[in-house]
Amino acid sequence: SAFPAIQAVPSFPSSFSVPFKGDQHLPCLIPCAIDQDPYFRVTRDIAHKLVPKDHPLKGKPSLIHCKFFPPLTGAEGKMAASDENSAIFLTDTPEDIEKKINNYAFSGGRQTAKEQREKGADLDADVSYQWLRFFLDDDVELKKIEEQYGSGQGEDYWSTGQVKKKLIEVLKDLVKRHQEIRAKITDEEVQEWMKVRPLDF
């Protein structure tokens, strides 16, 4: 398979000769999920053969390992464009967002309200809580959700429904703002940004 080579290509400045103005000595930092790590380990092993001898890192890319963003359907697995219920898309309507969260966001809450009050939710399994860790800007409120939902105590966020409601509110606002900005972008602006050109930085 050519996939490892395809993954490796962006590690080298020679892949971007026009934007980088032919500079072969630029180092590379790659943000990736842990499942991509093997490809870049192989890349690091052979990188010195593909760059000038005086490259500062011998061509080896540096990595930042990012957390997986779980699909709506459960903390295990990945989102897929082929499964529209595994993700919220930036083109989704407010109704789409509400329906997907309510119907498909995997819950770490207990089977009954009594059990939830006694044991609290499994926060590691609960997709709504995991998504709020990414999208909720208010750390104080996130801590409150963690404490109340995780323990089953309190009034604002002790149940799955309350946590899903908060996620719906956050995502509706985020997607709406994105769509408003996107609607103002012209085809000419897109072409200008996508044009292969020398970059100044």
Disulfide bonds with the S-S distance in Angstrom:
none
